[in-house]
Each structure stands twice: as C-alpha cells, then as structure tokens.
Amino acid sequence: MSYRVLITGVAGFIGSHVAEHCLSKGWKVVGVDDLSGGKTENIPKGVVFLNLDVCSQQQIELLFQGFDFDAVYHLAAYAAEGLSHFIRGYNYTNNLIGTTNIINECVKQGGRTGKLPHLVFTSSIAVYGHPEHLPVTEEMTPNPCDPYGIAKYACELDIKAANKMWGLPYTIFRPYNVYGERQNLSDPYRNVVGIFLRQAIQGQPLTIFGDGTQTRAFSHIDDVAPCIADAPIVAAMKDETFNVGGDTPFSVNVLACQIMDALDKGLVVERLPERNEVKFVYASPEKLRSVYVRPDPVLLSEGIGRMALWAKGQVIDEPKPFANIEIDWKLPPSWEKLRTGSQVRR
Ligand SMILES: NC(=O)c1ccc[n+]([C@@H]2O[C@H](COP(=O)([O-])OP(=O)(O)OC[C@H]3O[C@@H](n4cnc5c(N)ncnc54)[C@H](O)[C@@H]3O)[C@@H](O)[C@H]2O)c1
C-alpha cells in the first residue's frame, strides 16, 4: 500500500532517519521543519520539503489543505530538557501549542475527507520525572518534573482526548537518550553524546555535571527510527504508548571513556557543579518487544564508534547560546558563561 505521510522535524536527527525508512517503503513523504535545530542537508532525497513553523496555525492549516495524509509523524520540538526550566514560554509554545496545531489539522482532515491520519508522536522518557522504581514501564503514572516533560505529557493527554472524541488513531513513543549519525553536534544544551563528541574532536575537556555517576540507557538511532516509521502499519501499535530505546544503563563517566576510546584520545574532564536533573533513569522496552520484533540493540561501543566516524567528517558549527533565556536565576554557571560570551571559543 502506498502511503502519503507528513513528518514534522524532518531536518532534525530522528525525523531524517524516520523519513529514510518511510521512503524505503515506497511511501510519499512530505517533510516540514523551521530549521531552528535541523539542517537541510539532513533531509533525505525524495522528501517534498516545506520550511514551515508548526506553531503557525495558519501555515499548518494551509499545508493540510494541500495534502491528505495517511500518517502524520509529529517530531518537531526543542528537546532541551534541562534548559526548559529557563525557557518555559518558548518550551510550551513550541512543544505544546505546535502539537495542538497538528492535532487540530489531523482531526479536521478526518472531518473533511472521512479519513483520519494515524498520528505518531514522539513524547519522551521525561514524562516519568523522578521514578520511584526502575526500569520505568508504560503503566506507571507519569509525573514529569520539568517543563519539557510536562509539555510532552500534556501532548500525550491531548492526543488521547482527540482519540476518545473523534477516534484519531495514534501511537505515542517515549524515546530516551537517542544518539547517532546526523545528530546536532553544536547544541550546547542537549544530547550529551553530541556535546562530548564535539568537545573531544575540538580538543576540549569533556564537561560533566556533578560526579558523572548519573545513568542513562543511551539508544542508537537504528534501535529507534525503524519502529517509529512502522507504527502506522503494525496493528498492535495502534492507540498505544511505548518506551523505545536501549535497555542497559551506563553512567556518563563510562560514556565519556567510550567516546575517547572511539577517537583514540586520552580522557580529560572538566567537572561542573551538579545540576537539577533526574539522576538515574532507564526504561523497559519490553512492551514494544512484545509487539514488534527487533534485532538485538546496537552495542554502545559500536554505536559510538559509528557516530564518531561520522562526526570526524563533519564541519562542526560553533555552539551558540539560546537567544532568549526567560529566567536566568539558577541558570547553571557554564550556561551563564556561554550567554555572556566568556566561554565562547576564539
Ligand atoms: N533525541 C532524543 O534523545 C530524544 C529523546 C526523547 C524524545 N525525543 C523527541 O524526538 C523528537 C525529535 O528529536 P531530535 O533529537 O531528532 O531533535 P532535533 O532537534 O534533531 O529535531 C527536531 C527538529 O524539529 C525542528 N523544529 C523545532 N521546532 C520547530 C517548529 N516550531 N516548527 C518546525 N520545525 C521545528 C528543528 O529544526 C529540528 O530539525 C522531538 O520531539 C524530541 O522531543 C528525542
């Protein structure tokens, strides 16, 4: 069956990989992105690309008037969880209002054509907040503890409300610490793997918040993108929520060593004051495994090796401070320095 799908955030990391998988099935892919975090060179050949902002209700309405979609993958967001405390207005506008615009147009398409698209949404493990036990599983009640996680959980609830009201079919994924080729290496606020790789390649010390014993189950993109792409055609994924990613937690200290090994360099670390973050978290991908057969997860050493090889061939832009910090009280000192310019490399 030939599908026409929409992917928001198509110039970003996960979106570009999902687009590749959709194209490989022979589907027609329309992709939108405002290029706030993504790059046009990430967009796979064959995607019909439109530079649009999902926060513009007018732009998204016009888009849906031009196409009927079988599936909509809504991935556009700014996923800087730690920074979201300091940019809460931007976070809720971009990540929550942008999502409601997409939900509205999916529902309106159903009313107009009689065919509701299957909405695939990338939420986040951030919805679990500080979990009472590990690994986190989908039946646990979310209790997000930062604006990013709160916005993602609000989107999940809103999608479920649209499902109850109009029957909007959906699949919600909660990815965590995804890394791999085409990830933004220049964002100073997010994706520890990308930050470490940039610092290591540029001969800087790796900056670690606190003692580095915080753990995450780093997940290679190849363990995440294929099942996101397949969601609309796997019956058991309809109207369900899944954790997606690796199942083995590693400390940030171990990650730092793996990255330096991959680049064949010695480890040099700069310790920064601990920041307000969830210390230990990893998720169980068992629910997803019960409905979707996947190959064994990519080993961390292998995945980091692949990403390092790619990263060495990239022109890495200078990290830029976020333009509009809304609250600077308790901003981590390293981010404050970035803002005032004293840490900008010359
Ligand atoms: N990478 C991870 O570890 C991770 C973990 C959990 C959830 N997620 C979620 O997965 C999705 C993709 O994340 P990613 O890591 O690929 O991030 P990314 O920054 O590489 O991609 C997001 C893309 O969305 C675009 N975008 C942002 N705001 C937009 C707007 N208003 N209009 C149009 N485009 C906009 C950006 O330009 C970017 O290309 C996000 O929803 C994120 O919250 C990612």
The ligand as a Gaussian input file, in Angstrom:
#p B3LYP/6-31G(d) Opt

LIG

0 1
 N       16.989000      12.673000      20.752000
 C       16.493000      12.159000      21.855000
 O       17.205000      11.578000      22.664000
 C       15.023000      12.264000      22.158000
 C       14.535000      11.644000      23.317000
 C       13.179000      11.723000      23.604000
 C       12.314000      12.377000      22.747000
 N       12.823000      12.979000      21.631000
 C       11.868000      13.691000      20.771000
 O       12.074000      13.276000      19.427000
 C       11.800000      14.365000      18.534000
 C       12.979000      14.585000      17.612000
 O       14.121000      14.897000      18.406000
 P       15.566000      15.017000      17.779000
 O       16.518000      14.506000      18.769000
 O       15.575000      14.481000      16.402000
 O       15.731000      16.598000      17.757000
 P       16.244000      17.547000      16.577000
 O       16.421000      18.893000      17.183000
 O       17.387000      16.949000      15.856000
 O       14.985000      17.572000      15.604000
 C       13.863000      18.368000      15.852000
 C       13.568000      19.140000      14.582000
 O       12.382000      19.915000      14.802000
 C       12.562000      21.177000      14.173000
 N       11.656000      22.119000      14.833000
 C       11.714000      22.567000      16.114000
 N       10.713000      23.430000      16.342000
 C       10.009000      23.527000      15.182000
 C        8.868000      24.261000      14.771000
 N        8.258000      25.109000      15.616000
 N        8.401000      24.111000      13.511000
 C        9.010000      23.267000      12.645000
 N       10.122000      22.569000      12.958000
 C       10.606000      22.687000      14.220000
 C       14.032000      21.503000      14.375000
 O       14.514000      22.438000      13.422000
 C       14.671000      20.137000      14.214000
 O       15.071000      19.913000      12.873000
 C       11.460000      15.555000      19.421000
 O       10.053000      15.630000      19.530000
 C       12.054000      15.195000      20.765000
 O       11.369000      15.810000      21.825000
 C       14.145000      12.950000      21.315000

